[in-house]
């Protein structure tokens, strides 16, 4: 697999895995990862607030900002022995999530990489990701690779979300300017 394919797959899988791994599980509340955070309202606080709201209303609702997602992605990348992406950034625009970062080609040449994704809710209440475009430097990632990334991410989301979030069903997932809004219910 060439470097462009590896980077594209890595970007999409890391972000989707991060989101999927943090799906609510119906346990006694969110657990912390021990990774230090830098924002006043960190991911653990967001999950705790969402879980408390769920206990009160039966609906799990959370809003994630670009900063929170960027921090989470960089924390996940920092756990990798040799991350393909440095200084990752998540931008949320109406209807799409854009992940960018610095990518070192063969350890010598550094360039910007970008993956653009759209999120939706499938009929089964699980998230669906479609990678709509991507590029490494000025070189666009071929459609076939984007389709493969979308397929891989969705297979992973389906497997992880189905096992970790039994009974959880998304009812709304909206990307607005700078925020990702997620809402769902747990079916008993």
Backbone as a printed PyTorch tensor [residue, N CA C, xyz], in Angstrom:
tensor([[[  0.8620,  -1.1700,   0.0000],
         [  0.0000,   0.0000,   0.0000],
         [  0.9010,   1.2220,   0.0000]],

        [[  0.6490,   2.1850,  -0.8990],
         [  1.5220,   3.3440,  -0.9640],
         [  1.2180,   4.3180,   0.1650]],

        [[  2.0520,   5.3390,   0.3100],
         [  1.9480,   6.2740,   1.4250],
         [  0.6350,   7.0370,   1.4160]],

        [[  0.1360,   7.4050,   0.2590],
         [ -1.1300,   8.1300,   0.1650],
         [ -2.2720,   7.2720,   0.6810]],

        [[ -2.3080,   6.0170,   0.2970],
         [ -3.3630,   5.1180,   0.7590],
         [ -3.2820,   4.9340,   2.2720]],

        [[ -2.0640,   4.7570,   2.7820],
         [ -1.8870,   4.5530,   4.2120],
         [ -2.3700,   5.7640,   4.9990]],

        [[ -1.9980,   6.9550,   4.5490],
         [ -2.3990,   8.1650,   5.2530],
         [ -3.9100,   8.3260,   5.2230]],

        [[ -4.5030,   8.1740,   4.0720],
         [ -5.9390,   8.3560,   3.9370],
         [ -6.6910,   7.3850,   4.8460]],

        [[ -6.2840,   6.1480,   4.8240],
         [ -6.9200,   5.1460,   5.6630],
         [ -6.7010,   5.4610,   7.1370]],

        [[ -5.4960,   5.8560,   7.4920],
         [ -5.1700,   6.1840,   8.8800],
         [ -6.0340,   7.3320,   9.3970]],

        [[ -6.1580,   8.3990,   8.6220],
         [ -6.9560,   9.5520,   9.0340],
         [ -8.3990,   9.1500,   9.3100]],

        [[ -8.9840,   8.4890,   8.3610],
         [-10.3890,   8.1250,   8.4860],
         [-10.6170,   7.1310,   9.6130]],

        [[ -9.7770,   6.1270,   9.6920],
         [ -9.9490,   5.0890,  10.7080],
         [ -9.7240,   5.6510,  12.1050]],

        [[ -8.7120,   6.4780,  12.2850],
         [ -8.4430,   7.0290,  13.6130],
         [ -9.6010,   7.8680,  14.1110]],

        [[-10.1070,   8.7370,  13.2800],
         [-11.1950,   9.5820,  13.7100],
         [-12.4530,   8.7670,  13.9690]],

        [[-12.7910,   7.8980,  13.0580],
         [-13.9950,   7.0820,  13.2290],
         [-13.8590,   6.1490,  14.4280]],

        [[-12.6770,   5.5710,  14.6080],
         [-12.4690,   4.6810,  15.7500],
         [-12.6090,   5.4390,  17.0560]],

        [[-12.0790,   6.6260,  17.0610],
         [-12.2060,   7.4400,  18.2580],
         [-13.6470,   7.7120,  18.6000]],

        [[-14.4160,   8.0660,  17.6070],
         [-15.8330,   8.3090,  17.8410],
         [-16.5440,   7.0260,  18.2250]],

        [[-16.2460,   5.9410,  17.5500],
         [-16.9240,   4.6740,  17.8310],
         [-16.5450,   4.1450,  19.2100]],

        [[-15.3050,   4.2610,  19.5850],
         [-14.8630,   3.7350,  20.8810],
         [-15.4890,   4.4910,  22.0360]],

        [[-15.9750,   5.6720,  21.7900],
         [-16.5650,   6.4700,  22.8450],
         [-18.0710,   6.4860,  22.7890]],

        [[-18.6850,   5.5450,  22.0650],
         [-20.1350,   5.4390,  22.0480],
         [-20.6020,   5.1010,  23.4470]],

        [[-21.7570,   5.6030,  23.8530],
         [-22.2670,   5.2600,  25.1790],
         [-22.5680,   3.7610,  25.2520]],

        [[-22.2620,   3.1800,  26.3940],
         [-22.4210,   1.7400,  26.5210],
         [-23.5140,   1.3320,  27.4920]],

        [[-24.0960,   2.2950,  28.1770],
         [-25.1040,   1.9390,  29.1650],
         [-24.4640,   1.4590,  30.4490]],

        [[-23.1570,   1.6850,  30.6060],
         [-22.4610,   1.2790,  31.8240],
         [-22.7500,   2.3000,  32.9160]],

        [[-21.9810,   2.2790,  33.9800],
         [-22.1710,   3.1950,  35.0870],
         [-21.6230,   4.5830,  34.8060]],

        [[-21.3190,   4.8970,  33.5830],
         [-20.8440,   6.2260,  33.2160],
         [-19.5710,   6.1260,  32.4270]],

        [[-19.1400,   7.2730,  31.9070],
         [-17.9340,   7.2820,  31.0940],
         [-16.6920,   7.0450,  31.9290]],

        [[-15.7050,   6.4460,  31.3160],
         [-14.4380,   6.2110,  31.9880],
         [-13.3920,   7.1420,  31.3970]],

        [[-12.4440,   7.5470,  32.2230],
         [-11.3850,   8.4090,  31.7200],
         [-10.2600,   7.5580,  31.1710]],

        [[ -9.5000,   8.1330,  30.2420],
         [ -8.4080,   7.3970,  29.6310],
         [ -7.0830,   7.6630,  30.3180]],

        [[ -7.0390,   8.6580,  31.2090],
         [ -5.7790,   9.0090,  31.8420],
         [ -4.9330,   9.9160,  30.9810]],

        [[ -5.3850,  10.2370,  29.7760],
         [ -4.6390,  11.1290,  28.8990],
         [ -4.9220,  12.5500,  29.3380]],

        [[ -3.8950,  13.3540,  29.6180],
         [ -4.1470,  14.7270,  30.0510],
         [ -4.8530,  15.5130,  28.9530]],

        [[ -5.7240,  16.3970,  29.3740],
         [ -6.4420,  17.2200,  28.4140],
         [ -6.0890,  18.6790,  28.6240]],

        [[ -6.4180,  19.4860,  27.6170],
         [ -6.0150,  20.8760,  27.6590],
         [ -7.1750,  21.8560,  27.5640]],

        [[ -8.3780,  21.3770,  27.3100],
         [ -9.5070,  22.2890,  27.1880],
         [-10.3090,  22.2860,  28.4690]],

        [[-10.9620,  23.4140,  28.7790],
         [-11.7330,  23.4760,  30.0170],
         [-12.8380,  22.4240,  30.0660]],

        [[-13.5380,  22.2260,  28.9570],
         [-14.5790,  21.2110,  28.9310],
         [-14.0430,  20.0370,  28.1150]],

        [[-13.4040,  19.0950,  28.7870],
         [-12.7830,  17.9730,  28.0820],
         [-13.8150,  16.9010,  27.7510]],

        [[-13.3780,  15.9080,  27.0350],
         [-14.2730,  14.8600,  26.5630],
         [-14.9480,  14.1090,  27.7100]],

        [[-14.2570,  13.8880,  28.7950],
         [-14.8460,  13.1860,  29.9320],
         [-16.0070,  14.0040,  30.4890]],

        [[-15.8130,  15.3270,  30.6200],
         [-16.8930,  16.1900,  31.1010],
         [-18.0940,  16.1430,  30.1660]],

        [[-17.8370,  16.1630,  28.8670],
         [-18.9210,  16.1100,  27.8840],
         [-19.7120,  14.8210,  28.0460]],

        [[-19.0030,  13.6780,  28.1730],
         [-19.6960,  12.3920,  28.3310],
         [-20.4480,  12.3140,  29.6530]],

        [[-19.8590,  12.8560,  30.7260],
         [-20.5420,  12.8340,  32.0170],
         [-21.8250,  13.6570,  31.9630]],

        [[-21.7590,  14.8430,  31.3440],
         [-22.9530,  15.6760,  31.2020],
         [-24.0050,  14.9710,  30.3550]],

        [[-23.5730,  14.3490,  29.2610],
         [-24.5050,  13.6430,  28.3840],
         [-25.1550,  12.4700,  29.1190]],

        [[-24.3590,  11.7510,  29.8870],
         [-24.8870,  10.6010,  30.6220],
         [-25.8760,  11.0660,  31.6920]],

        [[-25.5540,  12.1570,  32.3800],
         [-26.4770,  12.6930,  33.3910],
         [-27.7850,  13.1170,  32.7310]],

        [[-27.6980,  13.7580,  31.5750],
         [-28.8990,  14.1340,  30.8370],
         [-29.7120,  12.9170,  30.4360]],

        [[-29.0190,  11.8570,  30.0520],
         [-29.6970,  10.6100,  29.6840],
         [-30.4660,  10.0390,  30.8850]],

        [[-29.8340,  10.0490,  32.0540],
         [-30.5000,   9.5260,  33.2470],
         [-31.7700,  10.3120,  33.5690]],

        [[-31.7470,  11.6150,  33.2680],
         [-32.8850,  12.4750,  33.5730],
         [-33.9830,  12.4130,  32.5100]],

        [[-33.5970,  12.2660,  31.2410],
         [-34.5790,  12.3910,  30.1520],
         [-34.7730,  11.1300,  29.3240]],

        [[-33.8270,  10.2070,  29.3790],
         [-33.8850,   9.0210,  28.5320],
         [-33.3060,   9.2560,  27.1410]],

        [[-32.8200,  10.4710,  26.8920],
         [-32.2110,  10.8160,  25.6060],
         [-30.7670,  11.2280,  25.8710]],

        [[-29.8640,  10.6130,  25.1340],
         [-28.4540,  10.9680,  25.2570],
         [-28.1510,  12.0240,  24.1910]],

        [[-27.7070,  13.1880,  24.6250],
         [-27.4260,  14.2890,  23.7100],
         [-26.0680,  14.8750,  24.0610]],

        [[-25.2530,  15.0830,  23.0480],
         [-23.9840,  15.7590,  23.2840],
         [-23.6090,  16.6010,  22.0780]],

        [[-22.8770,  17.6450,  22.3700],
         [-22.3640,  18.5320,  21.3390],
         [-20.8590,  18.5760,  21.4940]],

        [[-20.1620,  18.2290,  20.4330],
         [-18.6970,  18.2380,  20.4320],
         [-18.2140,  19.3630,  19.5380]],

        [[-17.2020,  20.0670,  20.0060],
         [-16.6590,  21.1840,  19.2440],
         [-15.4480,  20.7330,  18.4220]],

        [[-15.0560,  21.5730,  17.4950],
         [-13.8480,  21.3050,  16.7120],
         [-12.6490,  21.1160,  17.6360]],

        [[-12.5430,  21.9610,  18.6370],
         [-11.4140,  21.8780,  19.5670],
         [-11.3730,  20.5590,  20.3160]],

        [[-12.5240,  20.0950,  20.7780],
         [-12.5800,  18.8330,  21.5070],
         [-12.2210,  17.6570,  20.6020]],

        [[-12.7530,  17.6480,  19.3900],
         [-12.4310,  16.5650,  18.4600],
         [-10.9760,  16.6130,  18.0300]],

        [[-10.4460,  17.8190,  17.8220],
         [ -9.0360,  17.9710,  17.4610],
         [ -8.1430,  17.4480,  18.5770]],

        [[ -8.4680,  17.8260,  19.7910],
         [ -7.6820,  17.3660,  20.9350],
         [ -7.7410,  15.8550,  21.0720]],

        [[ -8.9370,  15.2950,  20.9310],
         [ -9.1030,  13.8530,  21.0380],
         [ -8.2850,  13.1310,  19.9690]],

        [[ -8.3720,  13.6010,  18.7210],
         [ -7.6330,  12.9690,  17.6290],
         [ -6.1290,  13.0470,  17.8780]],

        [[ -5.6280,  14.1980,  18.3090],
         [ -4.1990,  14.3240,  18.5840],
         [ -3.7570,  13.4530,  19.7520]],

        [[ -4.6130,  13.3210,  20.7600],
         [ -4.2920,  12.4150,  21.8700],
         [ -4.1970,  10.9720,  21.3810]],

        [[ -5.1110,  10.5700,  20.4780],
         [ -5.0720,   9.2180,  19.9250],
         [ -3.8320,   9.0250,  19.0570]],

        [[ -3.4950,  10.0240,  18.2650],
         [ -2.2890,   9.9370,  17.4290],
         [ -1.0270,   9.8410,  18.2870]],

        [[ -1.0190,  10.5300,  19.4210],
         [  0.1470,  10.5090,  20.3070],
         [  0.3950,   9.1160,  20.8820]],

        [[ -0.6260,   8.2920,  20.9100],
         [ -0.4800,   6.9250,  21.4180],
         [  0.1750,   5.9970,  20.4020]],

        [[  0.2490,   6.4230,  19.1430],
         [  0.8400,   5.6080,  18.0820],
         [  2.3610,   5.7190,  18.1290]],

        [[  3.0800,   4.6080,  17.9400],
         [  4.5450,   4.6640,  17.9730],
         [  5.1220,   5.5480,  16.8630]],

        [[  4.5490,   5.4820,  15.6950],
         [  4.9990,   6.3110,  14.5770],
         [  3.7750,   6.8570,  13.8430]],

        [[  3.1570,   7.9150,  14.3960],
         [  1.9510,   8.4260,  13.7590],
         [  2.2470,   8.9940,  12.3700]],

        [[  1.3430,   8.7240,  11.4440],
         [  1.5000,   9.2390,  10.0940],
         [  1.1420,  10.7180,  10.0050]],

        [[  0.4120,  11.2080,  10.9780],
         [ -0.0840,  12.5790,  10.9450],
         [  0.3630,  13.3250,  12.1910]],

        [[  0.7880,  14.5490,  12.0140],
         [  1.1740,  15.4210,  13.1170],
         [  0.2750,  16.6490,  13.0840]],

        [[  0.0670,  17.2680,  14.2210],
         [ -0.6860,  18.5230,  14.2970],
         [ -2.0250,  18.4040,  13.5660]],

        [[ -2.7750,  17.3690,  13.8790],
         [ -4.0760,  17.1400,  13.2360],
         [ -5.0660,  18.2150,  13.6760]],

        [[ -5.9640,  18.5430,  12.7680],
         [ -7.0060,  19.5170,  13.0410],
         [ -8.3250,  18.9960,  12.4810]],

        [[ -9.3900,  19.1760,  13.2440],
         [-10.7230,  18.7960,  12.7980],
         [-11.5240,  20.0820,  12.6110]],

        [[-12.0900,  20.2260,  11.4220],
         [-12.9650,  21.3630,  11.1420],
         [-14.3490,  20.8050,  10.8450]],

        [[-15.3360,  21.4290,  11.4270],
         [-16.7210,  21.0150,  11.2220],
         [-17.4390,  22.1080,  10.4500]],

        [[-17.8920,  21.7650,   9.2680],
         [-18.6240,  22.6780,   8.4000],
         [-20.0040,  22.0780,   8.1930]],

        [[-20.9800,  22.8750,   7.8270],
         [-22.3220,  22.3170,   7.6570],
         [-22.3120,  21.0470,   6.8040]],

        [[-22.6770,  19.9410,   7.4450],
         [-22.7860,  18.6710,   6.7450],
         [-21.4960,  17.8960,   6.5500]],

        [[-20.3520,  18.4370,   6.9420],
         [-19.1090,  17.6880,   6.7060],
         [-18.0710,  17.9110,   7.7990]],

        [[-17.2090,  16.9070,   7.9300],
         [-16.0860,  16.9370,   8.8550],
         [-14.8140,  16.8930,   8.0110]],

        [[-13.9080,  17.8420,   8.2660],
         [-12.6640,  17.9160,   7.5090],
         [-11.5140,  17.6960,   8.4830]],

        [[-10.6980,  16.6710,   8.2110],
         [ -9.5320,  16.3770,   9.0380],
         [ -8.2940,  16.7210,   8.2210]],

        [[ -7.4480,  17.5770,   8.7800],
         [ -6.2020,  17.9490,   8.1220],
         [ -5.0500,  17.7430,   9.0950]],

        [[ -3.8670,  17.7000,   8.5590],
         [ -2.6810,  17.5730,   9.3960],
         [ -1.4340,  17.5150,   8.5550]],

        [[ -0.3070,  17.5440,   9.2310],
         [  0.9880,  17.4800,   8.5560],
         [  1.3940,  16.0160,   8.4170]],

        [[  1.7750,  15.6640,   7.2220],
         [  2.1440,  14.2940,   6.8970],
         [  3.5680,  14.2920,   6.3560]],

        [[  4.4120,  13.4710,   6.9450],
         [  5.8040,  13.3600,   6.4840],
         [  5.8980,  12.1940,   5.5150]],

        [[  6.2390,  12.4910,   4.2840],
         [  6.3900,  11.4740,   3.2470],
         [  7.7990,  10.9030,   3.3460]],

        [[  7.8940,   9.6120,   3.6240],
         [  9.1820,   8.9150,   3.7620],
         [ 10.1000,   9.5930,   4.7660]],

        [[  9.5130,  10.2710,   5.7510],
         [ 10.2970,  10.9030,   6.7910],
         [ 11.0880,  12.1210,   6.3390]],

        [[ 10.9940,  12.4960,   5.0860],
         [ 11.8140,  13.5890,   4.5770],
         [ 10.9850,  14.8060,   4.1560]],

        [[  9.9710,  14.5820,   3.3640],
         [  9.1650,  15.6760,   2.8420],
         [  7.8970,  15.7810,   3.6630]],

        [[  7.5950,  16.9830,   4.1350],
         [  6.3900,  17.1750,   4.9170],
         [  5.3790,  17.9650,   4.0920]],

        [[  4.1290,  17.5100,   4.1090],
         [  3.0740,  18.1670,   3.3560],
         [  1.7720,  18.0730,   4.1320]],

        [[  0.8010,  18.8410,   3.7230],
         [ -0.5150,  18.8150,   4.3450],
         [ -1.3590,  17.6950,   3.7400]],

        [[ -2.1240,  17.0390,   4.5790],
         [ -3.0590,  16.0060,   4.1220],
         [ -4.4550,  16.4160,   4.5680]],

        [[ -5.4510,  15.9770,   3.7910],
         [ -6.8320,  16.3490,   4.1060],
         [ -7.7840,  15.2300,   3.7010]],

        [[ -8.7490,  14.9620,   4.5780],
         [ -9.8240,  14.0120,   4.3010],
         [-11.1430,  14.7300,   4.6370]],

        [[-12.1020,  14.6780,   3.7220],
         [-13.4120,  15.2880,   3.9400],
         [-14.4330,  14.1680,   4.0520]],

        [[-15.2440,  14.2060,   5.1220],
         [-16.2240,  13.1590,   5.3830],
         [-17.6000,  13.7600,   5.6170]],

        [[-18.6130,  13.0330,   5.2080],
         [-19.9910,  13.3530,   5.5500],
         [-20.4850,  12.2690,   6.4870]],

        [[-21.2790,  12.6710,   7.4740],
         [-21.8210,  11.6960,   8.4190],
         [-23.3390,  11.6370,   8.2660]],

        [[-23.8830,  10.4700,   8.5040],
         [-25.3240,  10.2770,   8.4090],
         [-25.7150,   9.1510,   9.3550]],

        [[-27.0010,   8.9590,   9.4920],
         [-27.5200,   7.8680,  10.3130],
         [-28.1460,   6.8360,   9.3840]],

        [[-27.7160,   5.6000,   9.5240],
         [-28.2700,   4.5050,   8.7300],
         [-29.6130,   4.0750,   9.3250]],

        [[-30.3330,   3.2680,   8.5990],
         [-31.6500,   2.7850,   9.0420],
         [-31.5740,   2.0390,  10.3780]],

        [[-30.4140,   1.4320,  10.6690],
         [-30.2700,   0.6880,  11.9200],
         [-29.9010,   1.5760,  13.1100]],

        [[-29.8390,   2.9070,  12.9000],
         [-29.5400,   3.8260,  13.9830],
         [-28.0620,   3.9760,  14.2890]],

        [[-27.2070,   3.4160,  13.4510],
         [-25.7660,   3.5300,  13.6350],
         [-25.2130,   4.6020,  12.6980]],

        [[-24.0600,   5.1720,  13.0480],
         [-23.4960,   6.2080,  12.1790],
         [-22.9580,   5.6170,  10.8850]],

        [[-22.9850,   6.4030,   9.8440],
         [-22.3890,   6.0460,   8.5520],
         [-21.5110,   7.2070,   8.1140]],

        [[-20.3340,   6.8780,   7.6920],
         [-19.3580,   7.8620,   7.2350],
         [-19.1420,   7.6600,   5.7460]],

        [[-19.1440,   8.7520,   5.0010],
         [-18.7640,   8.6960,   3.5950],
         [-17.6160,   9.6680,   3.3870]],

        [[-16.4790,   9.1360,   3.0060],
         [-15.3270,   9.9820,   2.6910],
         [-15.5540,  10.4960,   1.2750]],

        [[-15.7420,  11.8040,   1.1600],
         [-16.1140,  12.3870,  -0.1260],
         [-14.9300,  12.9120,  -0.9240]],

        [[-13.8560,  13.2760,  -0.2260],
         [-12.6590,  13.7320,  -0.9390],
         [-11.4640,  13.6770,  -0.0080]],

        [[-10.3130,  13.7510,  -0.5980],
         [ -9.0790,  13.7560,   0.1720],
         [ -7.9080,  14.1030,  -0.7200]],

        [[ -6.8580,  14.5780,  -0.0880],
         [ -5.6420,  14.8790,  -0.8420],
         [ -4.4430,  14.8240,   0.0910]],

        [[ -3.3170,  14.5270,  -0.5050],
         [ -2.0340,  14.5750,   0.1860],
         [ -1.2150,  15.5780,  -0.6000]],

        [[ -0.9100,  16.6950,   0.0460],
         [ -0.3060,  17.7990,  -0.6970],
         [ -1.3270,  18.2810,  -1.7060]],

        [[ -0.9230,  18.3720,  -2.9510],
         [ -1.8560,  18.7690,  -4.0080],
         [ -2.4100,  17.5770,  -4.7720]],

        [[ -2.0060,  16.3860,  -4.3810],
         [ -2.4140,  15.1680,  -5.0950],
         [ -3.7260,  14.6400,  -4.5220]],

        [[ -4.7920,  14.6180,  -5.3250],
         [ -6.0640,  14.0770,  -4.8360],
         [ -5.9760,  12.5680,  -4.6200]],

        [[ -6.6880,  12.1100,  -3.6140],
         [ -6.7660,  10.6810,  -3.3520],
         [ -7.8180,  10.1090,  -4.3050]],

        [[ -7.4930,   9.0480,  -5.0340],
         [ -8.4370,   8.4790,  -6.0060],
         [ -9.7420,   8.0120,  -5.3560]],

        [[-10.8190,   8.1150,  -6.1190],
         [-12.1540,   7.7410,  -5.6540],
         [-12.1820,   6.3100,  -5.1320]],

        [[-11.4740,   5.4070,  -5.7760],
         [-11.4660,   4.0100,  -5.3360],
         [-10.9280,   3.8830,  -3.9150]],

        [[ -9.9150,   4.6620,  -3.6040],
         [ -9.3370,   4.6270,  -2.2570],
         [-10.3060,   5.2590,  -1.2660]],

        [[-10.9530,   6.3620,  -1.6610],
         [-11.9380,   6.9960,  -0.7910],
         [-13.0790,   6.0290,  -0.4760]],

        [[-13.5190,   5.2880,  -1.4870],
         [-14.5780,   4.2900,  -1.2790],
         [-14.1150,   3.1850,  -0.3320]],

        [[-12.8670,   2.7620,  -0.4720],
         [-12.3150,   1.7370,   0.4110],
         [-12.2380,   2.2500,   1.8470]],

        [[-11.8330,   3.5030,   2.0060],
         [-11.7720,   4.0990,   3.3440],
         [-13.1740,   4.1470,   3.9520]],

        [[-14.1420,   4.6120,   3.1780],
         [-15.5290,   4.6770,   3.6700],
         [-16.0080,   3.2990,   4.1060]],

        [[-15.7740,   2.2880,   3.2770],
         [-16.1880,   0.9280,   3.5870],
         [-15.5200,   0.4360,   4.8740]],

        [[-14.2140,   0.6330,   4.9900],
         [-13.4640,   0.1700,   6.1600],
         [-13.9560,   0.8480,   7.4290]],

        [[-14.1270,   2.1530,   7.3670],
         [-14.5910,   2.9020,   8.5390],
         [-15.9810,   2.4380,   8.9490]],

        [[-16.8690,   2.2720,   7.9930],
         [-18.2330,   1.8570,   8.3240],
         [-18.2880,   0.4320,   8.8560]],

        [[-17.4630,  -0.4490,   8.3260],
         [-17.3940,  -1.8040,   8.8660],
         [-16.9130,  -1.7680,  10.3130]],

        [[-15.9220,  -0.9490,  10.5780],
         [-15.4020,  -0.8260,  11.9250],
         [-16.4450,  -0.2130,  12.8570]],

        [[-17.1060,   0.8590,  12.4110],
         [-18.1450,   1.4880,  13.2280],
         [-19.2760,   0.5190,  13.5230]],

        [[-19.6970,  -0.2090,  12.5250],
         [-20.7810,  -1.1660,  12.6970],
         [-20.4050,  -2.2200,  13.7320]],

        [[-19.2180,  -2.7580,  13.6350],
         [-18.7690,  -3.7840,  14.5740],
         [-18.6020,  -3.2610,  15.9790]],

        [[-17.9020,  -2.1400,  16.1300],
         [-17.6580,  -1.6010,  17.4630],
         [-18.9110,  -1.0340,  18.0860]],

        [[-19.6670,  -0.2740,  17.3170],
         [-20.8720,   0.3310,  17.8750],
         [-21.8820,  -0.7380,  18.2450]],

        [[-21.9920,  -1.7620,  17.4290],
         [-22.9630,  -2.8200,  17.7040],
         [-22.6060,  -3.5850,  18.9690]],

        [[-21.3270,  -3.7910,  19.2160],
         [-20.9450,  -4.5490,  20.4080],
         [-20.8570,  -3.6650,  21.6450]],

        [[-20.4510,  -2.4140,  21.4880],
         [-20.2750,  -1.5510,  22.6540],
         [-21.5340,  -0.7820,  23.0260]],

        [[-22.4000,  -0.5380,  22.0900],
         [-23.5560,   0.3020,  22.3550],
         [-24.8470,  -0.4600,  22.0780]],

        [[-24.9500,  -1.6470,  22.6290],
         [-26.1250,  -2.4730,  22.4120],
         [-27.3710,  -1.7000,  22.8180]],

        [[-28.3030,  -1.5860,  21.8920],
         [-29.5460,  -0.8880,  22.1660],
         [-29.5010,   0.6070,  21.9030]],

        [[-28.3260,   1.1620,  21.6740],
         [-28.2380,   2.6010,  21.4020],
         [-28.6140,   2.8530,  19.9550]],

        [[-29.4660,   3.8330,  19.7540],
         [-29.9290,   4.1730,  18.4160],
         [-29.8260,   5.6800,  18.2400]],

        [[-29.0390,   6.1030,  17.2600],
         [-28.9370,   7.5230,  16.9550],
         [-30.2650,   8.0240,  16.4250]],

        [[-30.6530,   9.2020,  16.8670],
         [-31.8560,   9.8320,  16.3250],
         [-31.5130,  11.1070,  15.5660]],

        [[-30.3550,  11.6890,  15.8760],
         [-29.9220,  12.8940,  15.1650],
         [-28.4070,  12.9830,  15.2280]],

        [[-27.8190,  13.3580,  14.1200],
         [-26.3830,  13.6080,  14.0580],
         [-26.2040,  14.7170,  13.0300]],

        [[-25.8720,  15.9000,  13.5240],
         [-25.8110,  17.0680,  12.6670],
         [-24.4780,  17.7650,  12.8510]],

        [[-23.8920,  18.1640,  11.7360],
         [-22.6810,  18.9740,  11.7880],
         [-23.0630,  20.3790,  11.3550]],

        [[-22.8550,  21.3130,  12.2510],
         [-23.0840,  22.7250,  11.9560],
         [-21.7290,  23.4210,  12.0140]],

        [[-21.7250,  24.7080,  11.8910],
         [-20.4810,  25.4600,  11.8970],
         [-19.7530,  25.2820,  13.2310]],

        [[-18.7520,  24.4220,  13.2320],
         [-17.9070,  24.2530,  14.4050],
         [-18.3760,  23.2570,  15.4460]],

        [[-19.5260,  22.5890,  15.2390],
         [-20.0320,  21.6620,  16.2380],
         [-20.6190,  20.4070,  15.6020]],

        [[-20.4560,  19.2970,  16.3130],
         [-21.0750,  18.0290,  15.9470],
         [-22.1000,  17.7240,  17.0350]],

        [[-23.3490,  17.6630,  16.6420],
         [-24.4460,  17.4090,  17.5620],
         [-24.9000,  15.9700,  17.3700]],

        [[-24.9490,  15.2080,  18.4690],
         [-25.3480,  13.8040,  18.4300],
         [-26.4390,  13.5870,  19.4700]],

        [[-27.4800,  12.8770,  19.0670],
         [-28.5680,  12.5690,  19.9890],
         [-29.0390,  11.1500,  19.7010]],

        [[-29.4350,  10.4700,  20.7530],
         [-29.9230,   9.1100,  20.5860],
         [-30.5860,   8.5940,  21.8340]],

        [[-31.1500,   7.4040,  21.7040],
         [-31.8230,   6.7600,  22.8200],
         [-31.2830,   5.3540,  22.9970]],

        [[-31.4540,   4.8270,  24.1800],
         [-31.0940,   3.4440,  24.4620],
         [-32.3970,   2.6740,  24.5820]],

        [[-32.5460,   1.6830,  23.7370],
         [-33.7600,   0.8760,  23.7670],
         [-33.5700,  -0.2540,  24.7500]],

        [[-34.4730,  -0.3620,  25.6510],
         [-34.3770,  -1.3770,  26.7140],
         [-34.8680,  -2.7050,  26.2380]]])
